[in-house]
Amino acid sequence: MGIETTLPNRKDNKEFYQSPVETNSITKTRKCRRRHRKMSPVQKLYETCKVVFSLCGAGIVPSSDDIQNLCSVLDAMRPVDVGLTPELPYFRITTAKRTPAITYLHLFECDKFSMGIFCLPPSGVIPLHNHPGMTVFSKLLFGTMHIKSYDWAVDAPEKTLTAENPTTENPNPSTENPNPSQVAPPATRLAKVKVDADFRAPCNTSILYPADGGNMHCFTAVTACAVLDVLGPPYSDPDGRHCQYYLDFPFSHFTVDGVPVPEEERESHAWLQEIEKPDDLAVVGASYRGPKIQEK
């Protein structure tokens, strides 16, 4: 657990006060505490992540104590701690494009974890995507964001299905298609809705896990907003842990035999179809101009 090591209480030991070696040790500890108090919030986040993810890897979740420790640091983060205000140009709609561009501010990345900030103007969308083998912490710094997330349904294998209203392309899969074709989406897998709600800052950090907590999620900016993401471990193409994107279809969209979902729970389930990266997704990198991280 990432806590500061302190010396034991030795008030009743006279020899302790007479030892210059021990006295020096106490002095060093006090100095370390003072440095910790003066540490910038983003530096504290970096130092905490180093501890939390030190023994983690793909599919390995940090301990509950480490998760609580990291959440407490993230919960205290404010926009000013990373040099952000809603007035910055990242949060303005500058063109009439259907989907506004999203700005990504890179803070840090190593083989254990990564830290970055997504800046979304109003109506900005990070489409439905996954985080394979990763534990992800997301802190909404300001604004209102709609989050919809899914976990894979247990004991529900991938299926090639017959659509009630089949379509070769449906940009809004939550609605019925008035002009169906004869081709149904292939290899579609059943998932269960984990979250479908608006979040308004300030709010607690949200966490998703490799197999729980909403590993596939979509962000939609109701207002201009910024979200600080910590991923452990980061995406890795060499390891096959790259980002995958999905379309979601209502459970009732397909005729399915033998799927063990009670009638009353079907509204909370959907079919996810893996797709290529959406053409209208525009993520632009920009320089992080907040307090610097001192790597040690």
Contacts in CASP RR format, 6 or more apart in sequence:
PFRMAT RR
TARGET T0000
AUTHOR 0000-0000-0000
METHOD contacts of the structure
MODEL  1
MGIETTLPNRKDNKEFYQSPVETNSITKTRKCRRRHRKMSPVQKLYETCK
VVFSLCGAGIVPSSDDIQNLCSVLDAMRPVDVGLTPELPYFRITTAKRTP
AITYLHLFECDKFSMGIFCLPPSGVIPLHNHPGMTVFSKLLFGTMHIKSY
DWAVDAPEKTLTAENPTTENPNPSTENPNPSQVAPPATRLAKVKVDADFR
APCNTSILYPADGGNMHCFTAVTACAVLDVLGPPYSDPDGRHCQYYLDFP
FSHFTVDGVPVPEEERESHAWLQEIEKPDDLAVVGASYRGPKIQEK
1 51 0 8 1.000
1 63 0 8 1.000
1 65 0 8 1.000
1 66 0 8 1.000
1 69 0 8 1.000
2 48 0 8 1.000
2 51 0 8 1.000
2 52 0 8 1.000
2 66 0 8 1.000
2 69 0 8 1.000
3 69 0 8 1.000
4 32 0 8 1.000
4 33 0 8 1.000
4 36 0 8 1.000
6 29 0 8 1.000
7 25 0 8 1.000
7 26 0 8 1.000
7 29 0 8 1.000
10 16 0 8 1.000
10 22 0 8 1.000
16 22 0 8 1.000
17 23 0 8 1.000
36 44 0 8 1.000
39 47 0 8 1.000
40 81 0 8 1.000
40 291 0 8 1.000
41 73 0 8 1.000
41 76 0 8 1.000
41 77 0 8 1.000
41 78 0 8 1.000
41 81 0 8 1.000
41 82 0 8 1.000
41 291 0 8 1.000
42 77 0 8 1.000
42 81 0 8 1.000
42 82 0 8 1.000
42 107 0 8 1.000
42 290 0 8 1.000
42 291 0 8 1.000
42 293 0 8 1.000
43 291 0 8 1.000
43 293 0 8 1.000
43 294 0 8 1.000
44 73 0 8 1.000
45 73 0 8 1.000
45 74 0 8 1.000
45 77 0 8 1.000
45 115 0 8 1.000
45 230 0 8 1.000
46 107 0 8 1.000
46 108 0 8 1.000
46 115 0 8 1.000
46 293 0 8 1.000
46 295 0 8 1.000
48 69 0 8 1.000
48 70 0 8 1.000
48 73 0 8 1.000
49 70 0 8 1.000
49 112 0 8 1.000
49 113 0 8 1.000
49 115 0 8 1.000
49 230 0 8 1.000
50 112 0 8 1.000
51 66 0 8 1.000
51 69 0 8 1.000
52 62 0 8 1.000
52 66 0 8 1.000
52 67 0 8 1.000
52 69 0 8 1.000
52 70 0 8 1.000
52 113 0 8 1.000
53 62 0 8 1.000
53 112 0 8 1.000
53 113 0 8 1.000
53 232 0 8 1.000
53 233 0 8 1.000
54 112 0 8 1.000
56 62 0 8 1.000
56 112 0 8 1.000
56 135 0 8 1.000
56 232 0 8 1.000
56 233 0 8 1.000
57 112 0 8 1.000
57 232 0 8 1.000
57 233 0 8 1.000
58 132 0 8 1.000
58 133 0 8 1.000
58 134 0 8 1.000
58 210 0 8 1.000
58 233 0 8 1.000
58 236 0 8 1.000
58 239 0 8 1.000
58 241 0 8 1.000
59 133 0 8 1.000
59 134 0 8 1.000
59 135 0 8 1.000
59 210 0 8 1.000
61 67 0 8 1.000
61 135 0 8 1.000
61 209 0 8 1.000
61 210 0 8 1.000
62 70 0 8 1.000
62 135 0 8 1.000
67 135 0 8 1.000
67 207 0 8 1.000
70 137 0 8 1.000
70 230 0 8 1.000
71 137 0 8 1.000
71 204 0 8 1.000
71 205 0 8 1.000
71 207 0 8 1.000
74 137 0 8 1.000
74 139 0 8 1.000
74 205 0 8 1.000
74 228 0 8 1.000
74 230 0 8 1.000
75 139 0 8 1.000
75 204 0 8 1.000
75 205 0 8 1.000
77 139 0 8 1.000
77 141 0 8 1.000
77 228 0 8 1.000
78 141 0 8 1.000
79 85 0 8 1.000
79 86 0 8 1.000
79 141 0 8 1.000
79 142 0 8 1.000
79 226 0 8 1.000
81 291 0 8 1.000
82 105 0 8 1.000
82 107 0 8 1.000
82 117 0 8 1.000
82 141 0 8 1.000
82 228 0 8 1.000
82 288 0 8 1.000
82 290 0 8 1.000
82 291 0 8 1.000
83 289 0 8 1.000
83 290 0 8 1.000
83 291 0 8 1.000
84 117 0 8 1.000
84 119 0 8 1.000
84 141 0 8 1.000
84 142 0 8 1.000
84 226 0 8 1.000
84 290 0 8 1.000
86 142 0 8 1.000
86 143 0 8 1.000
86 224 0 8 1.000
88 119 0 8 1.000
90 103 0 8 1.000
90 119 0 8 1.000
90 121 0 8 1.000
90 226 0 8 1.000
90 286 0 8 1.000
91 119 0 8 1.000
91 120 0 8 1.000
91 121 0 8 1.000
91 224 0 8 1.000
91 225 0 8 1.000
91 226 0 8 1.000
92 121 0 8 1.000
92 224 0 8 1.000
93 100 0 8 1.000
93 121 0 8 1.000
93 122 0 8 1.000
93 123 0 8 1.000
94 100 0 8 1.000
97 280 0 8 1.000
97 282 0 8 1.000
98 280 0 8 1.000
99 123 0 8 1.000
99 124 0 8 1.000
99 125 0 8 1.000
99 280 0 8 1.000
99 281 0 8 1.000
99 282 0 8 1.000
100 120 0 8 1.000
100 121 0 8 1.000
100 122 0 8 1.000
100 123 0 8 1.000
100 124 0 8 1.000
100 282 0 8 1.000
101 121 0 8 1.000
101 282 0 8 1.000
101 283 0 8 1.000
101 284 0 8 1.000
102 118 0 8 1.000
102 119 0 8 1.000
102 120 0 8 1.000
102 121 0 8 1.000
102 124 0 8 1.000
102 126 0 8 1.000
102 281 0 8 1.000
102 282 0 8 1.000
102 283 0 8 1.000
102 284 0 8 1.000
103 118 0 8 1.000
103 119 0 8 1.000
103 283 0 8 1.000
103 284 0 8 1.000
103 285 0 8 1.000
103 286 0 8 1.000
104 116 0 8 1.000
104 117 0 8 1.000
104 118 0 8 1.000
104 119 0 8 1.000
104 283 0 8 1.000
104 284 0 8 1.000
104 285 0 8 1.000
104 286 0 8 1.000
105 116 0 8 1.000
105 117 0 8 1.000
105 119 0 8 1.000
105 285 0 8 1.000
105 286 0 8 1.000
105 287 0 8 1.000
105 288 0 8 1.000
106 116 0 8 1.000
106 285 0 8 1.000
106 288 0 8 1.000
107 115 0 8 1.000
107 116 0 8 1.000
107 117 0 8 1.000
107 288 0 8 1.000
107 293 0 8 1.000
108 114 0 8 1.000
108 115 0 8 1.000
108 116 0 8 1.000
108 293 0 8 1.000
108 295 0 8 1.000
109 115 0 8 1.000
109 234 0 8 1.000
110 234 0 8 1.000
111 233 0 8 1.000
111 234 0 8 1.000
112 232 0 8 1.000
112 233 0 8 1.000
113 230 0 8 1.000
113 231 0 8 1.000
113 232 0 8 1.000
113 233 0 8 1.000
113 234 0 8 1.000
114 229 0 8 1.000
114 230 0 8 1.000
114 231 0 8 1.000
114 232 0 8 1.000
114 234 0 8 1.000
114 235 0 8 1.000
115 228 0 8 1.000
115 229 0 8 1.000
115 230 0 8 1.000
116 228 0 8 1.000
116 229 0 8 1.000
116 230 0 8 1.000
116 288 0 8 1.000
117 141 0 8 1.000
117 226 0 8 1.000
117 227 0 8 1.000
117 228 0 8 1.000
117 229 0 8 1.000
117 288 0 8 1.000
118 126 0 8 1.000
118 219 0 8 1.000
118 226 0 8 1.000
118 227 0 8 1.000
118 229 0 8 1.000
119 226 0 8 1.000
119 286 0 8 1.000
120 126 0 8 1.000
120 145 0 8 1.000
120 219 0 8 1.000
120 221 0 8 1.000
120 224 0 8 1.000
120 225 0 8 1.000
120 226 0 8 1.000
120 227 0 8 1.000
121 221 0 8 1.000
121 224 0 8 1.000
122 221 0 8 1.000
122 222 0 8 1.000
122 223 0 8 1.000
122 224 0 8 1.000
123 220 0 8 1.000
123 221 0 8 1.000
124 220 0 8 1.000
124 221 0 8 1.000
125 218 0 8 1.000
125 219 0 8 1.000
125 220 0 8 1.000
125 221 0 8 1.000
125 281 0 8 1.000
126 218 0 8 1.000
126 219 0 8 1.000
126 220 0 8 1.000
126 281 0 8 1.000
127 218 0 8 1.000
127 245 0 8 1.000
127 278 0 8 1.000
127 281 0 8 1.000
128 148 0 8 1.000
128 150 0 8 1.000
128 216 0 8 1.000
128 217 0 8 1.000
128 218 0 8 1.000
128 245 0 8 1.000
128 246 0 8 1.000
128 247 0 8 1.000
128 248 0 8 1.000
128 272 0 8 1.000
129 216 0 8 1.000
129 217 0 8 1.000
129 218 0 8 1.000
129 243 0 8 1.000
129 244 0 8 1.000
129 245 0 8 1.000
129 246 0 8 1.000
130 215 0 8 1.000
130 216 0 8 1.000
130 243 0 8 1.000
130 244 0 8 1.000
130 246 0 8 1.000
131 208 0 8 1.000
131 210 0 8 1.000
131 215 0 8 1.000
131 216 0 8 1.000
131 231 0 8 1.000
131 235 0 8 1.000
131 243 0 8 1.000
132 210 0 8 1.000
132 215 0 8 1.000
132 240 0 8 1.000
132 241 0 8 1.000
132 242 0 8 1.000
132 244 0 8 1.000
133 210 0 8 1.000
133 233 0 8 1.000
133 241 0 8 1.000
134 210 0 8 1.000
134 215 0 8 1.000
134 231 0 8 1.000
134 232 0 8 1.000
134 233 0 8 1.000
134 234 0 8 1.000
134 235 0 8 1.000
134 241 0 8 1.000
135 207 0 8 1.000
135 208 0 8 1.000
135 209 0 8 1.000
135 210 0 8 1.000
135 231 0 8 1.000
135 232 0 8 1.000
136 207 0 8 1.000
136 208 0 8 1.000
136 229 0 8 1.000
136 230 0 8 1.000
136 231 0 8 1.000
136 232 0 8 1.000
137 205 0 8 1.000
137 206 0 8 1.000
137 207 0 8 1.000
137 229 0 8 1.000
137 230 0 8 1.000
137 231 0 8 1.000
138 205 0 8 1.000
138 206 0 8 1.000
138 207 0 8 1.000
138 208 0 8 1.000
138 227 0 8 1.000
138 228 0 8 1.000
138 229 0 8 1.000
138 230 0 8 1.000
139 205 0 8 1.000
139 206 0 8 1.000
139 227 0 8 1.000
139 228 0 8 1.000
139 229 0 8 1.000
140 199 0 8 1.000
140 200 0 8 1.000
140 201 0 8 1.000
140 202 0 8 1.000
140 203 0 8 1.000
140 206 0 8 1.000
140 225 0 8 1.000
140 226 0 8 1.000
140 227 0 8 1.000
141 201 0 8 1.000
141 225 0 8 1.000
141 226 0 8 1.000
141 227 0 8 1.000
141 228 0 8 1.000
142 201 0 8 1.000
142 224 0 8 1.000
142 225 0 8 1.000
142 226 0 8 1.000
143 200 0 8 1.000
143 201 0 8 1.000
143 221 0 8 1.000
143 222 0 8 1.000
143 223 0 8 1.000
143 224 0 8 1.000
143 225 0 8 1.000
143 226 0 8 1.000
144 198 0 8 1.000
144 199 0 8 1.000
144 200 0 8 1.000
144 201 0 8 1.000
144 221 0 8 1.000
144 222 0 8 1.000
144 223 0 8 1.000
144 225 0 8 1.000
145 198 0 8 1.000
145 199 0 8 1.000
145 219 0 8 1.000
145 220 0 8 1.000
145 221 0 8 1.000
145 222 0 8 1.000
145 225 0 8 1.000
145 227 0 8 1.000
146 197 0 8 1.000
146 198 0 8 1.000
146 199 0 8 1.000
146 219 0 8 1.000
146 220 0 8 1.000
146 221 0 8 1.000
146 222 0 8 1.000
147 195 0 8 1.000
147 196 0 8 1.000
147 197 0 8 1.000
147 198 0 8 1.000
147 199 0 8 1.000
147 206 0 8 1.000
147 217 0 8 1.000
147 218 0 8 1.000
147 219 0 8 1.000
147 220 0 8 1.000
148 193 0 8 1.000
148 195 0 8 1.000
148 196 0 8 1.000
148 217 0 8 1.000
148 218 0 8 1.000
148 220 0 8 1.000
149 193 0 8 1.000
149 194 0 8 1.000
149 195 0 8 1.000
149 196 0 8 1.000
149 208 0 8 1.000
149 213 0 8 1.000
149 214 0 8 1.000
149 215 0 8 1.000
149 216 0 8 1.000
149 217 0 8 1.000
149 218 0 8 1.000
150 191 0 8 1.000
150 192 0 8 1.000
150 193 0 8 1.000
150 194 0 8 1.000
150 214 0 8 1.000
150 215 0 8 1.000
150 216 0 8 1.000
150 217 0 8 1.000
150 248 0 8 1.000
150 270 0 8 1.000
150 272 0 8 1.000
151 191 0 8 1.000
151 192 0 8 1.000
151 194 0 8 1.000
151 211 0 8 1.000
151 212 0 8 1.000
151 213 0 8 1.000
151 214 0 8 1.000
151 215 0 8 1.000
151 216 0 8 1.000
152 189 0 8 1.000
152 190 0 8 1.000
152 191 0 8 1.000
152 192 0 8 1.000
152 211 0 8 1.000
152 215 0 8 1.000
153 190 0 8 1.000
153 191 0 8 1.000
153 192 0 8 1.000
153 261 0 8 1.000
153 269 0 8 1.000
155 260 0 8 1.000
156 189 0 8 1.000
156 190 0 8 1.000
156 259 0 8 1.000
156 260 0 8 1.000
157 189 0 8 1.000
158 187 0 8 1.000
158 188 0 8 1.000
158 189 0 8 1.000
159 187 0 8 1.000
159 188 0 8 1.000
159 189 0 8 1.000
159 190 0 8 1.000
159 256 0 8 1.000
160 184 0 8 1.000
160 186 0 8 1.000
160 187 0 8 1.000
160 188 0 8 1.000
161 184 0 8 1.000
161 185 0 8 1.000
161 188 0 8 1.000
161 254 0 8 1.000
161 255 0 8 1.000
161 256 0 8 1.000
161 271 0 8 1.000
162 184 0 8 1.000
162 254 0 8 1.000
162 255 0 8 1.000
163 180 0 8 1.000
163 184 0 8 1.000
163 185 0 8 1.000
163 253 0 8 1.000
163 254 0 8 1.000
163 255 0 8 1.000
164 252 0 8 1.000
164 253 0 8 1.000
164 254 0 8 1.000
164 255 0 8 1.000
165 176 0 8 1.000
165 177 0 8 1.000
165 180 0 8 1.000
165 253 0 8 1.000
166 177 0 8 1.000
166 180 0 8 1.000
166 181 0 8 1.000
166 182 0 8 1.000
166 183 0 8 1.000
166 184 0 8 1.000
166 185 0 8 1.000
167 177 0 8 1.000
167 179 0 8 1.000
167 180 0 8 1.000
167 181 0 8 1.000
167 183 0 8 1.000
168 181 0 8 1.000
168 183 0 8 1.000
170 177 0 8 1.000
170 247 0 8 1.000
170 249 0 8 1.000
173 247 0 8 1.000
173 248 0 8 1.000
173 249 0 8 1.000
173 250 0 8 1.000
173 253 0 8 1.000
174 248 0 8 1.000
174 249 0 8 1.000
174 250 0 8 1.000
184 254 0 8 1.000
185 247 0 8 1.000
185 249 0 8 1.000
185 271 0 8 1.000
185 273 0 8 1.000
186 273 0 8 1.000
187 273 0 8 1.000
187 274 0 8 1.000
188 249 0 8 1.000
188 254 0 8 1.000
188 271 0 8 1.000
188 272 0 8 1.000
188 273 0 8 1.000
189 271 0 8 1.000
189 272 0 8 1.000
189 273 0 8 1.000
190 251 0 8 1.000
190 259 0 8 1.000
190 261 0 8 1.000
190 269 0 8 1.000
190 270 0 8 1.000
190 271 0 8 1.000
190 272 0 8 1.000
191 216 0 8 1.000
191 248 0 8 1.000
191 269 0 8 1.000
191 270 0 8 1.000
191 271 0 8 1.000
191 272 0 8 1.000
192 268 0 8 1.000
192 269 0 8 1.000
192 270 0 8 1.000
193 268 0 8 1.000
193 269 0 8 1.000
193 270 0 8 1.000
194 213 0 8 1.000
194 214 0 8 1.000
195 206 0 8 1.000
195 213 0 8 1.000
195 214 0 8 1.000
195 217 0 8 1.000
198 222 0 8 1.000
199 206 0 8 1.000
201 225 0 8 1.000
207 213 0 8 1.000
208 214 0 8 1.000
208 215 0 8 1.000
208 217 0 8 1.000
209 215 0 8 1.000
216 246 0 8 1.000
216 272 0 8 1.000
219 227 0 8 1.000
233 241 0 8 1.000
235 241 0 8 1.000
235 242 0 8 1.000
235 243 0 8 1.000
236 242 0 8 1.000
243 277 0 8 1.000
244 274 0 8 1.000
245 274 0 8 1.000
245 275 0 8 1.000
245 276 0 8 1.000
245 277 0 8 1.000
245 278 0 8 1.000
246 272 0 8 1.000
246 273 0 8 1.000
246 274 0 8 1.000
246 275 0 8 1.000
247 272 0 8 1.000
247 273 0 8 1.000
247 275 0 8 1.000
248 270 0 8 1.000
248 271 0 8 1.000
248 272 0 8 1.000
248 273 0 8 1.000
249 270 0 8 1.000
249 271 0 8 1.000
249 272 0 8 1.000
249 273 0 8 1.000
250 270 0 8 1.000
250 271 0 8 1.000
251 261 0 8 1.000
251 266 0 8 1.000
251 267 0 8 1.000
251 269 0 8 1.000
251 270 0 8 1.000
251 271 0 8 1.000
252 266 0 8 1.000
253 271 0 8 1.000
254 271 0 8 1.000
261 269 0 8 1.000
END
